Amino acid sequence: MRIRSRVAAIPPWVAVVTITAAFAVVCWSGIEQWGNNGGDDAYTYRDYVQWLDKQHRIPRRDQNYEYALPIGVPAVGVVVQRAFGTAKTDDPHSPPLQGLPKLLRRLLWIALVAGGALGLARARPPQPRWLLGAGLWLAAAAWAAAYVNAATNNEWWLPLVLISYTAGVALVPVTAWLAHEVWPGRRWAAPVGALGATLLPPVFASVLYFHPDPPFAVLCIAAAALAIRAIRTGLTVPAGVALGLTLGGAALARQSWPVVAISIALAVLLVARRNALLYLASAAAAMFVVAGWWWYQQWERYGNPIQANLNRPGYMLDHEPFSFYVSFPTALVTHPYVPHFANALLPRFHAYLWSDWGGGYHHWGNTHAYATTLASVQSVLGFGGDALVLGGVGLIGVPAALRVARRRALLATDAPLTVLTTLFVLAWVAFVATLVRFPQQGGDPIKAHYLLFLAPVSAVFAIAAGRALVARGGWRRVALLGWVVLYLVSWSLTLATAF
Protein backbone atom coordinates (compact mmCIF):
# COMPACT_ATOMS: atom_id res chain seq x y z
CA MET A 1 0.00 0.00 0.00
CA ARG A 2 2.85 2.37 0.80
CA ILE A 3 4.41 1.82 -2.63
CA ARG A 4 1.04 2.28 -4.28
CA SER A 5 0.44 5.57 -2.46
CA ARG A 6 3.88 6.84 -3.41
CA VAL A 7 3.26 5.99 -7.06
CA ALA A 8 -0.12 7.71 -6.89
CA ALA A 9 1.56 10.82 -5.48
CA ILE A 10 3.78 11.23 -8.57
CA PRO A 11 2.46 14.13 -10.70
CA PRO A 12 0.99 12.89 -14.00
CA TRP A 13 3.21 15.24 -15.99
CA VAL A 14 6.28 13.38 -14.72
CA ALA A 15 4.99 10.19 -16.33
CA VAL A 16 4.11 12.05 -19.54
CA VAL A 17 7.56 13.64 -19.77
CA THR A 18 9.24 10.29 -19.03
CA ILE A 19 7.22 8.51 -21.73
CA THR A 20 7.89 11.32 -24.20
CA ALA A 21 11.61 11.31 -23.45
CA ALA A 22 11.84 7.53 -23.90
CA PHE A 23 9.93 7.73 -27.17
CA ALA A 24 12.18 10.58 -28.35
CA VAL A 25 15.25 8.41 -27.75
CA VAL A 26 13.72 5.46 -29.61
CA CYS A 27 12.74 7.70 -32.51
CA TRP A 28 16.17 9.26 -32.73
CA SER A 29 17.72 5.81 -32.80
CA GLY A 30 15.34 4.97 -35.64
CA ILE A 31 16.41 8.07 -37.59
CA GLU A 32 20.07 7.18 -37.21
CA GLN A 33 19.43 3.63 -38.43
CA TRP A 34 17.04 4.57 -41.25
CA GLY A 35 19.35 7.31 -42.45
CA ASN A 36 18.70 9.08 -45.72
CA ASN A 37 16.37 6.44 -47.15
CA GLY A 38 13.37 8.75 -47.38
CA GLY A 39 9.89 7.37 -47.92
CA ASP A 40 6.40 8.55 -48.93
CA ASP A 41 7.62 11.30 -51.28
CA ALA A 42 10.15 12.68 -48.78
CA TYR A 43 12.57 13.59 -51.57
CA THR A 44 9.83 15.42 -53.43
CA TYR A 45 9.04 17.49 -50.35
CA ARG A 46 12.74 18.18 -49.90
CA ASP A 47 12.96 19.41 -53.50
CA TYR A 48 9.95 21.69 -52.82
CA VAL A 49 11.87 23.24 -49.91
CA GLN A 50 15.00 23.75 -51.94
CA TRP A 51 13.09 25.22 -54.88
CA LEU A 52 11.32 27.61 -52.51
CA ASP A 53 14.62 28.60 -50.94
CA LYS A 54 16.41 29.18 -54.25
CA GLN A 55 13.61 30.60 -56.42
CA HIS A 56 11.56 32.33 -53.67
CA ARG A 57 8.33 30.96 -55.15
CA ILE A 58 6.42 27.70 -55.07
CA PRO A 59 7.04 25.20 -57.88
CA ARG A 60 4.67 24.65 -60.80
CA ARG A 61 2.98 21.38 -61.72
CA ASP A 62 5.79 20.50 -64.14
CA GLN A 63 8.51 21.31 -61.59
CA ASN A 64 7.42 19.29 -58.57
CA TYR A 65 4.95 16.46 -58.07
CA GLU A 66 3.73 18.08 -54.81
CA TYR A 67 3.17 21.44 -56.49
CA ALA A 68 -0.12 22.01 -54.63
CA LEU A 69 1.21 21.43 -51.10
CA PRO A 70 0.47 24.43 -48.84
CA ILE A 71 3.49 26.55 -48.15
CA GLY A 72 3.61 26.26 -44.35
CA VAL A 73 5.82 23.20 -43.81
CA PRO A 74 8.17 23.95 -46.74
CA ALA A 75 8.62 27.49 -45.39
CA VAL A 76 9.57 26.07 -42.01
CA GLY A 77 11.91 23.74 -43.88
CA VAL A 78 13.67 26.70 -45.46
CA VAL A 79 14.14 28.33 -42.06
CA VAL A 80 15.44 25.11 -40.50
CA GLN A 81 17.81 24.45 -43.39
CA ARG A 82 19.24 27.93 -43.10
CA ALA A 83 19.55 27.68 -39.31
CA PHE A 84 21.06 24.19 -39.21
CA GLY A 85 23.04 24.17 -42.41
CA THR A 86 22.68 24.60 -46.14
CA ALA A 87 19.74 24.00 -48.45
CA LYS A 88 22.02 22.73 -51.23
CA THR A 89 22.07 18.97 -51.66
CA ASP A 90 25.62 18.94 -53.05
CA ASP A 91 27.23 20.68 -50.06
CA PRO A 92 27.63 19.21 -46.57
CA HIS A 93 25.97 21.39 -43.97
CA SER A 94 27.84 22.81 -41.04
CA PRO A 95 26.83 22.09 -37.45
CA PRO A 96 23.67 23.94 -36.33
CA LEU A 97 24.12 27.69 -35.91
CA GLN A 98 27.86 27.21 -36.29
CA GLY A 99 28.35 30.87 -37.07
CA LEU A 100 27.45 31.90 -33.51
CA PRO A 101 30.19 32.07 -30.85
CA LYS A 102 30.54 28.80 -28.96
CA LEU A 103 29.68 30.39 -25.60
CA LEU A 104 26.51 31.95 -27.03
CA ARG A 105 25.42 28.63 -28.54
CA ARG A 106 25.84 26.93 -25.18
CA LEU A 107 23.98 29.68 -23.35
CA LEU A 108 21.09 29.47 -25.84
CA TRP A 109 20.88 25.70 -25.40
CA ILE A 110 20.95 26.01 -21.61
CA ALA A 111 18.19 28.63 -21.84
CA LEU A 112 16.05 26.25 -23.89
CA VAL A 113 16.55 23.41 -21.41
CA ALA A 114 15.94 25.63 -18.37
CA GLY A 115 12.86 27.26 -19.89
CA GLY A 116 11.44 23.91 -20.89
CA ALA A 117 12.06 22.40 -17.47
CA LEU A 118 10.48 25.39 -15.75
CA GLY A 119 7.40 25.24 -17.96
CA LEU A 120 7.01 21.51 -17.41
CA ALA A 121 7.50 21.71 -13.67
CA ARG A 122 5.29 24.68 -12.85
CA ALA A 123 2.16 23.91 -14.86
CA ARG A 124 -0.14 21.00 -15.58
CA PRO A 125 -0.07 19.42 -19.05
CA PRO A 126 -3.04 21.20 -20.65
CA GLN A 127 -1.90 24.69 -19.67
CA PRO A 128 -0.21 26.91 -22.28
CA ARG A 129 2.87 27.29 -20.08
CA TRP A 130 3.28 23.50 -20.05
CA LEU A 131 2.94 23.35 -23.83
CA LEU A 132 5.54 26.10 -24.21
CA GLY A 133 7.84 24.21 -21.85
CA ALA A 134 7.37 20.99 -23.81
CA GLY A 135 8.13 22.82 -27.04
CA LEU A 136 11.32 24.35 -25.64
CA TRP A 137 12.38 20.98 -24.26
CA LEU A 138 11.83 19.26 -27.61
CA ALA A 139 13.66 22.09 -29.39
CA ALA A 140 16.62 21.66 -27.05
CA ALA A 141 16.65 17.91 -27.63
CA ALA A 142 16.43 18.32 -31.41
CA TRP A 143 19.13 20.99 -31.42
CA ALA A 144 21.50 18.86 -29.37
CA ALA A 145 20.88 15.79 -31.51
CA ALA A 146 21.29 17.73 -34.75
CA TYR A 147 24.49 19.38 -33.56
CA VAL A 148 26.11 16.10 -32.61
CA ASN A 149 25.07 14.33 -35.79
CA ALA A 150 25.90 17.23 -38.09
CA ALA A 151 29.29 17.75 -36.48
CA THR A 152 30.23 14.10 -36.91
CA ASN A 153 28.50 12.92 -40.09
CA ASN A 154 27.80 16.08 -42.11
CA GLU A 155 24.40 14.73 -43.15
CA TRP A 156 22.61 17.38 -45.22
CA TRP A 157 19.21 15.65 -44.93
CA LEU A 158 18.97 15.78 -41.14
CA PRO A 159 17.65 19.33 -40.62
CA LEU A 160 14.45 18.64 -42.55
CA VAL A 161 13.90 15.34 -40.74
CA LEU A 162 14.07 17.26 -37.47
CA ILE A 163 10.75 18.88 -38.39
CA SER A 164 9.01 15.51 -38.59
CA TYR A 165 10.95 14.25 -35.57
CA THR A 166 9.90 17.13 -33.35
CA ALA A 167 6.28 17.01 -34.51
CA GLY A 168 6.04 13.22 -34.28
CA VAL A 169 7.45 13.16 -30.76
CA ALA A 170 5.17 16.07 -29.83
CA LEU A 171 2.17 13.90 -30.71
CA VAL A 172 2.83 12.01 -27.46
CA PRO A 173 2.28 14.94 -25.04
CA VAL A 174 -0.45 16.31 -27.32
CA THR A 175 -2.28 12.98 -27.05
CA ALA A 176 -1.81 13.20 -23.28
CA TRP A 177 -3.38 16.66 -23.38
CA LEU A 178 -6.31 15.38 -25.45
CA ALA A 179 -6.92 12.49 -23.04
CA HIS A 180 -6.79 14.93 -20.11
CA GLU A 181 -9.43 17.12 -21.75
CA VAL A 182 -11.71 14.10 -22.19
CA TRP A 183 -11.22 12.93 -18.59
CA PRO A 184 -10.05 16.08 -16.72
CA GLY A 185 -10.66 14.58 -13.29
CA ARG A 186 -8.65 11.41 -13.86
CA ARG A 187 -4.95 11.46 -12.99
CA TRP A 188 -4.25 8.44 -15.16
CA ALA A 189 -5.74 9.93 -18.34
CA ALA A 190 -2.72 11.93 -19.54
CA PRO A 191 -0.05 9.23 -18.95
CA VAL A 192 -2.18 6.48 -20.51
CA GLY A 193 -2.90 8.74 -23.48
CA ALA A 194 0.82 9.38 -23.92
CA LEU A 195 1.59 5.66 -23.74
CA GLY A 196 -1.17 4.91 -26.24
CA ALA A 197 0.37 7.27 -28.79
CA THR A 198 3.74 5.50 -28.57
CA LEU A 199 2.11 2.14 -29.32
CA LEU A 200 0.73 3.20 -32.69
CA PRO A 201 3.28 2.31 -35.41
CA PRO A 202 2.39 5.22 -37.77
CA VAL A 203 3.42 7.70 -35.06
CA PHE A 204 6.87 6.15 -34.93
CA ALA A 205 7.11 5.84 -38.72
CA SER A 206 6.20 9.52 -39.14
CA VAL A 207 9.45 10.75 -37.54
CA LEU A 208 11.85 8.95 -39.88
CA TYR A 209 11.65 11.24 -42.92
CA PHE A 210 10.57 14.74 -43.87
CA HIS A 211 6.81 14.91 -44.36
CA PRO A 212 4.03 17.49 -43.70
CA ASP A 213 1.68 15.03 -42.00
CA PRO A 214 3.28 15.07 -38.49
CA PRO A 215 3.04 18.89 -38.11
CA PHE A 216 -0.48 18.78 -39.56
CA ALA A 217 -1.49 16.09 -37.06
CA VAL A 218 -0.15 18.07 -34.10
CA LEU A 219 -2.07 21.19 -35.16
CA CYS A 220 -5.29 19.23 -35.77
CA ILE A 221 -5.23 17.53 -32.37
CA ALA A 222 -4.31 20.78 -30.65
CA ALA A 223 -7.37 22.34 -32.30
CA ALA A 224 -9.60 19.46 -31.13
CA ALA A 225 -8.24 19.76 -27.57
CA LEU A 226 -8.78 23.53 -27.59
CA ALA A 227 -12.37 23.07 -28.75
CA ILE A 228 -13.07 20.48 -26.05
CA ARG A 229 -11.59 22.72 -23.39
CA ALA A 230 -13.61 25.71 -24.61
CA ILE A 231 -16.82 23.66 -24.41
CA ARG A 232 -16.04 22.93 -20.77
CA THR A 233 -14.64 26.30 -19.66
CA GLY A 234 -16.45 28.77 -21.91
CA LEU A 235 -16.93 29.46 -25.62
CA THR A 236 -15.35 32.90 -25.49
CA VAL A 237 -13.93 35.04 -28.27
CA PRO A 238 -10.30 34.58 -27.12
CA ALA A 239 -10.86 30.81 -27.09
CA GLY A 240 -12.27 31.04 -30.60
CA VAL A 241 -9.27 33.05 -31.77
CA ALA A 242 -6.94 30.38 -30.33
CA LEU A 243 -8.85 27.70 -32.21
CA GLY A 244 -8.79 29.72 -35.43
CA LEU A 245 -5.06 30.40 -35.26
CA THR A 246 -4.39 26.69 -34.75
CA LEU A 247 -6.66 25.67 -37.63
CA GLY A 248 -5.07 28.37 -39.77
CA GLY A 249 -1.70 26.76 -39.16
CA ALA A 250 -3.19 23.40 -40.13
CA ALA A 251 -4.55 24.95 -43.34
CA LEU A 252 -1.01 26.01 -44.26
CA ALA A 253 0.23 22.46 -43.68
CA ARG A 254 -2.22 20.24 -45.58
CA GLN A 255 -5.10 20.56 -48.05
CA SER A 256 -7.25 18.23 -45.92
CA TRP A 257 -7.81 20.91 -43.28
CA PRO A 258 -11.53 21.39 -44.17
CA VAL A 259 -12.32 17.93 -42.77
CA VAL A 260 -10.93 18.90 -39.39
CA ALA A 261 -12.37 22.42 -39.33
CA ILE A 262 -15.85 21.32 -40.42
CA SER A 263 -15.88 18.39 -38.00
CA ILE A 264 -14.97 20.58 -35.04
CA ALA A 265 -17.46 23.29 -36.04
CA LEU A 266 -20.31 20.78 -36.43
CA ALA A 267 -19.53 19.13 -33.10
CA VAL A 268 -19.37 22.45 -31.24
CA LEU A 269 -22.67 23.53 -32.82
CA LEU A 270 -24.21 20.21 -31.84
CA VAL A 271 -23.09 20.64 -28.24
CA ALA A 272 -23.65 24.36 -27.67
CA ARG A 273 -26.17 25.34 -30.36
CA ARG A 274 -26.56 29.15 -30.59
CA ASN A 275 -24.05 29.76 -27.80
CA ALA A 276 -21.33 28.59 -30.16
CA LEU A 277 -21.97 31.12 -32.95
CA LEU A 278 -19.73 33.94 -31.68
CA TYR A 279 -17.01 31.43 -30.75
CA LEU A 280 -17.05 29.88 -34.20
CA ALA A 281 -17.22 33.26 -35.92
CA SER A 282 -14.11 34.44 -34.09
CA ALA A 283 -12.38 31.16 -34.96
CA ALA A 284 -13.27 31.56 -38.64
CA ALA A 285 -11.98 35.14 -38.66
CA ALA A 286 -8.68 34.18 -37.06
CA MET A 287 -8.31 31.26 -39.44
CA PHE A 288 -8.89 33.53 -42.44
CA VAL A 289 -6.28 36.00 -41.19
CA VAL A 290 -3.68 33.22 -41.02
CA ALA A 291 -4.48 31.27 -44.18
CA GLY A 292 -6.73 33.49 -46.31
CA TRP A 293 -3.87 34.85 -48.38
CA TRP A 294 -2.83 31.30 -49.34
CA TRP A 295 -6.38 30.33 -50.30
CA TYR A 296 -6.60 33.40 -52.52
CA GLN A 297 -3.34 32.53 -54.29
CA GLN A 298 -4.46 28.96 -54.89
CA TRP A 299 -7.81 30.17 -56.19
CA GLU A 300 -6.03 32.49 -58.61
CA ARG A 301 -3.79 29.68 -59.84
CA TYR A 302 -6.17 26.73 -59.98
CA GLY A 303 -9.66 28.00 -59.23
CA ASN A 304 -9.58 25.82 -56.10
CA PRO A 305 -8.25 26.94 -52.69
CA ILE A 306 -7.54 23.33 -51.69
CA GLN A 307 -5.99 22.17 -54.96
CA ALA A 308 -4.43 18.68 -54.73
CA ASN A 309 -2.42 16.39 -57.00
CA LEU A 310 -4.70 13.34 -56.79
CA ASN A 311 -5.64 13.37 -60.49
CA ARG A 312 -2.53 11.81 -62.03
CA PRO A 313 -2.77 11.13 -65.81
CA GLY A 314 -1.49 7.67 -66.62
CA TYR A 315 -2.05 6.36 -63.09
CA MET A 316 -5.85 6.55 -62.88
CA LEU A 317 -8.40 3.72 -63.00
CA ASP A 318 -11.89 3.99 -64.43
CA HIS A 319 -13.30 2.94 -61.07
CA GLU A 320 -12.35 0.95 -57.99
CA PRO A 321 -12.94 -2.82 -58.31
CA PHE A 322 -15.28 -4.66 -55.95
CA SER A 323 -12.29 -6.11 -54.09
CA PHE A 324 -11.35 -2.57 -53.09
CA TYR A 325 -14.43 -2.43 -50.87
CA VAL A 326 -14.81 -6.04 -49.70
CA SER A 327 -11.88 -8.44 -49.29
CA PHE A 328 -10.04 -10.37 -46.60
CA PRO A 329 -6.93 -11.92 -48.17
CA THR A 330 -5.07 -14.61 -46.25
CA ALA A 331 -1.89 -12.63 -46.98
CA LEU A 332 -3.12 -10.13 -44.39
CA VAL A 333 -1.92 -12.69 -41.87
CA THR A 334 0.80 -14.54 -43.76
CA HIS A 335 2.39 -11.69 -45.76
CA PRO A 336 1.06 -8.32 -44.49
CA TYR A 337 3.46 -6.20 -46.52
CA VAL A 338 4.10 -4.91 -50.02
CA PRO A 339 3.12 -5.91 -52.73
CA HIS A 340 0.19 -7.99 -51.46
CA PHE A 341 -3.44 -6.68 -51.58
CA ALA A 342 -2.20 -3.32 -52.88
CA ASN A 343 -5.63 -1.96 -53.82
CA ALA A 344 -7.76 -3.45 -51.05
CA LEU A 345 -8.89 -0.60 -48.79
CA LEU A 346 -9.33 -2.10 -45.33
CA PRO A 347 -6.69 -4.87 -45.53
CA ARG A 348 -4.00 -2.52 -46.78
CA PHE A 349 -4.88 0.21 -44.29
CA HIS A 350 -4.86 -2.35 -41.46
CA ALA A 351 -1.44 -3.63 -42.53
CA TYR A 352 -0.12 -0.07 -42.89
CA LEU A 353 -1.46 0.72 -39.44
CA TRP A 354 -0.09 -2.27 -37.53
CA SER A 355 2.62 -4.05 -39.53
CA ASP A 356 4.42 -1.63 -41.85
CA TRP A 357 2.85 -2.65 -45.17
CA GLY A 358 4.86 -0.16 -47.24
CA GLY A 359 8.21 -0.68 -45.51
CA GLY A 360 8.22 2.61 -43.63
CA TYR A 361 10.78 1.19 -41.20
CA HIS A 362 11.71 -2.11 -42.89
CA HIS A 363 13.58 -3.03 -46.04
CA TRP A 364 11.15 -5.69 -47.23
CA GLY A 365 12.88 -8.19 -49.45
CA ASN A 366 16.10 -7.71 -47.51
CA THR A 367 14.98 -8.61 -44.00
CA HIS A 368 15.43 -11.54 -41.66
CA ALA A 369 12.77 -14.19 -41.20
CA TYR A 370 11.94 -12.98 -37.71
CA ALA A 371 11.04 -9.54 -39.10
CA THR A 372 8.41 -11.00 -41.42
CA THR A 373 7.15 -13.21 -38.60
CA LEU A 374 6.77 -10.20 -36.36
CA ALA A 375 4.92 -8.40 -39.16
CA SER A 376 2.39 -11.25 -39.17
CA VAL A 377 2.13 -11.16 -35.38
CA GLN A 378 1.58 -7.42 -35.48
CA SER A 379 -1.16 -7.83 -38.07
CA VAL A 380 -2.94 -10.48 -36.01
CA LEU A 381 -2.67 -8.49 -32.78
CA GLY A 382 -3.79 -5.45 -34.73
CA PHE A 383 -7.26 -6.95 -35.01
CA GLY A 384 -7.51 -6.46 -31.25
CA GLY A 385 -6.46 -2.84 -31.67
CA ASP A 386 -9.04 -2.39 -34.42
CA ALA A 387 -11.71 -3.83 -32.13
CA LEU A 388 -10.78 -1.47 -29.30
CA VAL A 389 -10.79 1.63 -31.51
CA LEU A 390 -13.90 0.80 -33.53
CA GLY A 391 -15.66 -0.48 -30.42
CA GLY A 392 -14.86 2.79 -28.68
CA VAL A 393 -16.22 4.78 -31.61
CA GLY A 394 -19.32 2.69 -32.24
CA LEU A 395 -20.33 1.70 -28.72
CA ILE A 396 -19.19 4.77 -26.76
CA GLY A 397 -18.58 7.67 -29.12
CA VAL A 398 -21.67 7.40 -31.34
CA PRO A 399 -24.09 6.95 -28.37
CA ALA A 400 -22.49 9.99 -26.74
CA ALA A 401 -23.07 12.06 -29.89
CA LEU A 402 -26.67 10.85 -30.08
CA ARG A 403 -27.29 11.85 -26.47
CA VAL A 404 -25.87 15.28 -27.19
CA ALA A 405 -28.08 15.63 -30.26
CA ARG A 406 -31.18 14.56 -28.33
CA ARG A 407 -30.22 16.38 -25.11
CA ARG A 408 -30.88 13.27 -23.07
CA ALA A 409 -29.09 12.31 -19.82
CA LEU A 410 -25.75 13.79 -20.77
CA LEU A 411 -22.62 12.30 -19.24
CA ALA A 412 -19.51 14.32 -18.42
CA THR A 413 -17.61 12.81 -21.35
CA ASP A 414 -20.39 13.18 -23.94
CA ALA A 415 -19.34 16.60 -25.24
CA PRO A 416 -15.64 15.79 -25.78
CA LEU A 417 -16.45 12.39 -27.25
CA THR A 418 -18.91 14.07 -29.62
CA VAL A 419 -16.08 16.22 -30.97
CA LEU A 420 -13.81 13.22 -31.44
CA THR A 421 -16.54 11.00 -32.90
CA THR A 422 -17.48 13.64 -35.45
CA LEU A 423 -13.83 14.10 -36.41
CA PHE A 424 -13.21 10.35 -36.69
CA VAL A 425 -16.30 9.56 -38.75
CA LEU A 426 -16.11 12.54 -41.13
CA ALA A 427 -12.38 12.06 -41.67
CA TRP A 428 -12.94 8.45 -42.70
CA VAL A 429 -15.87 9.35 -44.92
CA ALA A 430 -13.76 12.02 -46.65
CA PHE A 431 -10.80 9.63 -46.97
CA VAL A 432 -12.85 6.89 -48.63
CA ALA A 433 -14.72 9.38 -50.83
CA THR A 434 -11.39 10.77 -52.06
CA LEU A 435 -10.08 7.30 -52.88
CA VAL A 436 -13.26 6.50 -54.81
CA ARG A 437 -13.27 9.86 -56.60
CA PHE A 438 -9.60 9.49 -57.62
CA PRO A 439 -8.96 5.75 -58.08
CA GLN A 440 -5.27 5.13 -58.70
CA GLN A 441 -3.41 2.05 -59.86
CA GLY A 442 -2.02 0.06 -56.98
CA GLY A 443 -4.12 1.99 -54.46
CA ASP A 444 -1.29 4.44 -53.90
CA PRO A 445 -3.16 6.86 -51.58
CA ILE A 446 -4.20 4.06 -49.17
CA LYS A 447 -1.70 5.08 -46.52
CA ALA A 448 -2.23 5.46 -42.79
CA HIS A 449 -0.17 8.65 -42.53
CA TYR A 450 -2.85 10.59 -44.42
CA LEU A 451 -5.00 10.04 -41.31
CA LEU A 452 -2.16 10.48 -38.83
CA PHE A 453 -4.20 13.15 -37.04
CA LEU A 454 -6.62 10.38 -36.06
CA ALA A 455 -3.91 8.50 -34.15
CA PRO A 456 -4.46 10.44 -30.89
CA VAL A 457 -8.23 10.22 -31.42
CA SER A 458 -7.95 6.46 -31.89
CA ALA A 459 -5.86 6.20 -28.73
CA VAL A 460 -8.59 7.98 -26.76
CA PHE A 461 -11.31 5.69 -28.11
CA ALA A 462 -9.18 2.62 -27.37
CA ILE A 463 -8.76 3.88 -23.80
CA ALA A 464 -12.51 4.45 -23.51
CA ALA A 465 -13.20 0.91 -24.74
CA GLY A 466 -10.54 -0.49 -22.41
CA ARG A 467 -12.13 1.30 -19.45
CA ALA A 468 -15.47 -0.25 -20.31
CA LEU A 469 -13.94 -3.74 -20.46
CA VAL A 470 -12.15 -3.26 -17.15
CA ALA A 471 -15.39 -2.07 -15.55
CA ARG A 472 -17.16 -5.22 -16.77
CA GLY A 473 -14.49 -7.36 -15.09
CA GLY A 474 -14.19 -11.13 -15.44
CA TRP A 475 -12.82 -12.63 -18.65
CA ARG A 476 -13.03 -9.29 -20.44
CA ARG A 477 -10.47 -7.77 -18.11
CA VAL A 478 -8.20 -10.80 -18.46
CA ALA A 479 -8.49 -10.75 -22.26
CA LEU A 480 -7.66 -7.04 -22.40
CA LEU A 481 -4.65 -7.44 -20.12
CA GLY A 482 -3.42 -10.40 -22.15
CA TRP A 483 -3.73 -8.49 -25.41
CA VAL A 484 -1.92 -5.45 -23.98
CA VAL A 485 0.98 -7.59 -22.75
CA LEU A 486 1.28 -9.48 -26.04
CA TYR A 487 1.14 -6.28 -28.05
CA LEU A 488 3.75 -4.55 -25.89
CA VAL A 489 6.11 -7.48 -26.41
CA SER A 490 5.41 -7.69 -30.16
CA TRP A 491 5.82 -3.95 -30.76
CA SER A 492 9.00 -3.81 -28.67
CA LEU A 493 10.51 -6.69 -30.65
CA THR A 494 9.41 -5.07 -33.91
CA LEU A 495 11.22 -1.86 -32.99
CA ALA A 496 14.30 -3.80 -31.88
CA THR A 497 14.49 -5.73 -35.16
CA ALA A 498 13.42 -3.01 -37.63
CA PHE A 499 15.69 -1.58 -40.30
Buried (B, 14 or more C-beta within 10 A) or exposed (E): EEEEEEEEEEBBBEBBBEBBBEBBEBBBEBBBEBBBBBBBBBBBBBBBBBBBBEEEEBBEEEEBBBBBBBBBBBBBBBBBBEEBBBBEEEEEBBBBBBEEEEEEBEEBBEEBBEBBBBBBEEBBBBBEEBBBBBBBBBBBBBBBBBBEBBEEEBBBBBBBBBBBBBBBBBBBBBBBBBBBBBBBEBBBBBBBBBBBBBBBBBBBBBBBBBBBBBBBBBBBBBBBBBBBBBBEEEBEBEBBBBBBBBBBBBBBBBBBBBBBBBBBBBBBBBBBEEEBEEBBEBBBBBBBEBBBEBBEEBEEBBEEBBBBBBEEEEEEBEEBEEEBEEBEBEBBBEBBBBEBBBBBBBBBBBBBBBBBBBBBBBEBEEBEEEBBEBBBBBBBBBBBBBEBBBBBBBEBBBBBBEBBEEEEEBEEBBBBBBBBBBBBBBBBEBBBEBBEEBBBEEBBBBBBBBBBBBBBBBBBBBBBBBBBBEEEEEEBBEEBEEBBEBBEEBBEBBBEBBB
